[in-house]
Amino acid sequence: MEKFFDEIFKEEEAQISVELIIVLAAVVAVVLLLVNQLQETSAEGSDKLKKTADEVFKKIDDI
Protein backbone atom coordinates (compact mmCIF):
# COMPACT_ATOMS: atom_id res chain seq x y z
CA MET A 1 0.00 0.00 0.00
CA GLU A 2 2.87 2.40 0.73
CA LYS A 3 4.23 1.91 -2.76
CA PHE A 4 0.86 2.95 -4.19
CA PHE A 5 0.82 6.18 -2.17
CA ASP A 6 4.46 6.88 -3.03
CA GLU A 7 3.63 6.69 -6.74
CA ILE A 8 0.63 9.01 -6.31
CA PHE A 9 2.71 11.61 -4.48
CA LYS A 10 5.46 11.41 -7.09
CA GLU A 11 2.90 12.08 -9.82
CA GLU A 12 1.61 15.08 -7.88
CA GLU A 13 5.15 16.42 -7.50
CA ALA A 14 5.71 15.97 -11.22
CA GLN A 15 2.46 17.79 -11.94
CA ILE A 16 3.50 20.68 -9.73
CA SER A 17 6.86 20.81 -11.49
CA VAL A 18 5.23 20.97 -14.92
CA GLU A 19 2.87 23.71 -13.74
CA LEU A 20 5.78 25.61 -12.24
CA ILE A 21 7.70 25.36 -15.51
CA ILE A 22 4.68 26.68 -17.41
CA VAL A 23 4.29 29.61 -15.02
CA LEU A 24 8.00 30.42 -15.20
CA ALA A 25 7.89 30.30 -19.00
CA ALA A 26 4.98 32.74 -18.97
CA VAL A 27 6.83 35.08 -16.61
CA VAL A 28 9.93 34.97 -18.81
CA ALA A 29 7.81 35.76 -21.87
CA VAL A 30 6.25 38.78 -20.14
CA VAL A 31 9.67 40.01 -19.01
CA LEU A 32 11.04 39.69 -22.55
CA LEU A 33 8.09 41.67 -23.90
CA LEU A 34 8.63 44.40 -21.31
CA VAL A 35 12.35 44.58 -22.05
CA ASN A 36 11.64 44.84 -25.77
CA GLN A 37 9.13 47.61 -25.16
CA LEU A 38 11.58 49.49 -22.94
CA GLN A 39 14.29 49.23 -25.59
CA GLU A 40 11.97 50.66 -28.23
CA THR A 41 10.91 53.46 -25.90
CA SER A 42 14.50 54.33 -25.03
CA ALA A 43 15.46 54.36 -28.70
CA GLU A 44 12.61 56.78 -29.46
CA GLY A 45 13.61 58.94 -26.50
CA SER A 46 17.21 58.97 -27.65
CA ASP A 47 16.19 60.08 -31.14
CA LYS A 48 14.04 62.89 -29.76
CA LEU A 49 16.81 64.02 -27.43
CA LYS A 50 19.29 64.09 -30.32
CA LYS A 51 16.91 66.16 -32.45
CA THR A 52 16.31 68.60 -29.61
CA ALA A 53 20.03 68.93 -28.93
CA ASP A 54 20.70 69.56 -32.63
CA GLU A 55 18.04 72.29 -32.65
CA VAL A 56 19.54 73.91 -29.56
CA PHE A 57 23.03 73.90 -31.03
CA LYS A 58 21.70 75.44 -34.28
CA LYS A 59 20.05 78.23 -32.30
CA ILE A 60 23.28 78.78 -30.37
CA ASP A 61 25.19 78.99 -33.67
CA ASP A 62 22.68 81.56 -34.93
CA ILE A 63 23.41 83.77 -31.92
Short mmCIF file of the C-alpha atoms (twelve columns), coordinates in Angstrom:
data_MODEL
# 
_entry.id   MODEL 
# 
loop_
_atom_site.group_PDB 
_atom_site.id 
_atom_site.type_symbol 
_atom_site.label_atom_id 
_atom_site.label_alt_id 
_atom_site.label_comp_id 
_atom_site.label_asym_id 
_atom_site.label_seq_id 
_atom_site.Cartn_x 
_atom_site.Cartn_y 
_atom_site.Cartn_z 
_atom_site.pdbx_PDB_model_num 
ATOM 1  C CA . MET A 1  0.000  0.000  0.000   1 
ATOM 2  C CA . GLU A 2  2.869  2.404  0.726   1 
ATOM 3  C CA . LYS A 3  4.228  1.914  -2.756  1 
ATOM 4  C CA . PHE A 4  0.864  2.946  -4.186  1 
ATOM 5  C CA . PHE A 5  0.821  6.183  -2.166  1 
ATOM 6  C CA . ASP A 6  4.464  6.883  -3.025  1 
ATOM 7  C CA . GLU A 7  3.626  6.687  -6.739  1 
ATOM 8  C CA . ILE A 8  0.627  9.012  -6.311  1 
ATOM 9  C CA . PHE A 9  2.708  11.609 -4.478  1 
ATOM 10 C CA . LYS A 10 5.463  11.412 -7.085  1 
ATOM 11 C CA . GLU A 11 2.903  12.078 -9.816  1 
ATOM 12 C CA . GLU A 12 1.610  15.078 -7.885  1 
ATOM 13 C CA . GLU A 13 5.149  16.417 -7.503  1 
ATOM 14 C CA . ALA A 14 5.713  15.969 -11.215 1 
ATOM 15 C CA . GLN A 15 2.455  17.789 -11.940 1 
ATOM 16 C CA . ILE A 16 3.504  20.676 -9.726  1 
ATOM 17 C CA . SER A 17 6.859  20.810 -11.492 1 
ATOM 18 C CA . VAL A 18 5.232  20.969 -14.916 1 
ATOM 19 C CA . GLU A 19 2.868  23.706 -13.745 1 
ATOM 20 C CA . LEU A 20 5.784  25.613 -12.242 1 
ATOM 21 C CA . ILE A 21 7.697  25.364 -15.510 1 
ATOM 22 C CA . ILE A 22 4.684  26.685 -17.412 1 
ATOM 23 C CA . VAL A 23 4.294  29.611 -15.018 1 
ATOM 24 C CA . LEU A 24 8.003  30.417 -15.197 1 
ATOM 25 C CA . ALA A 25 7.889  30.299 -18.998 1 
ATOM 26 C CA . ALA A 26 4.976  32.738 -18.974 1 
ATOM 27 C CA . VAL A 27 6.833  35.079 -16.609 1 
ATOM 28 C CA . VAL A 28 9.930  34.968 -18.812 1 
ATOM 29 C CA . ALA A 29 7.806  35.755 -21.874 1 
ATOM 30 C CA . VAL A 30 6.248  38.776 -20.136 1 
ATOM 31 C CA . VAL A 31 9.668  40.008 -19.008 1 
ATOM 32 C CA . LEU A 32 11.039 39.692 -22.548 1 
ATOM 33 C CA . LEU A 33 8.091  41.672 -23.900 1 
ATOM 34 C CA . LEU A 34 8.630  44.401 -21.315 1 
ATOM 35 C CA . VAL A 35 12.355 44.577 -22.053 1 
ATOM 36 C CA . ASN A 36 11.642 44.840 -25.773 1 
ATOM 37 C CA . GLN A 37 9.125  47.614 -25.164 1 
ATOM 38 C CA . LEU A 38 11.580 49.495 -22.943 1 
ATOM 39 C CA . GLN A 39 14.294 49.227 -25.595 1 
ATOM 40 C CA . GLU A 40 11.969 50.663 -28.231 1 
ATOM 41 C CA . THR A 41 10.910 53.456 -25.901 1 
ATOM 42 C CA . SER A 42 14.500 54.325 -25.025 1 
ATOM 43 C CA . ALA A 43 15.463 54.356 -28.704 1 
ATOM 44 C CA . GLU A 44 12.613 56.775 -29.457 1 
ATOM 45 C CA . GLY A 45 13.611 58.940 -26.497 1 
ATOM 46 C CA . SER A 46 17.207 58.968 -27.649 1 
ATOM 47 C CA . ASP A 47 16.194 60.079 -31.141 1 
ATOM 48 C CA . LYS A 48 14.035 62.892 -29.764 1 
ATOM 49 C CA . LEU A 49 16.813 64.022 -27.429 1 
ATOM 50 C CA . LYS A 50 19.288 64.086 -30.316 1 
ATOM 51 C CA . LYS A 51 16.913 66.156 -32.453 1 
ATOM 52 C CA . THR A 52 16.310 68.595 -29.608 1 
ATOM 53 C CA . ALA A 53 20.034 68.925 -28.931 1 
ATOM 54 C CA . ASP A 54 20.695 69.560 -32.627 1 
ATOM 55 C CA . GLU A 55 18.040 72.293 -32.653 1 
ATOM 56 C CA . VAL A 56 19.538 73.914 -29.555 1 
ATOM 57 C CA . PHE A 57 23.032 73.895 -31.033 1 
ATOM 58 C CA . LYS A 58 21.697 75.439 -34.278 1 
ATOM 59 C CA . LYS A 59 20.050 78.234 -32.295 1 
ATOM 60 C CA . ILE A 60 23.283 78.779 -30.369 1 
ATOM 61 C CA . ASP A 61 25.188 78.989 -33.668 1 
ATOM 62 C CA . ASP A 62 22.685 81.562 -34.930 1 
ATOM 63 C CA . ILE A 63 23.413 83.773 -31.919 1 
# 
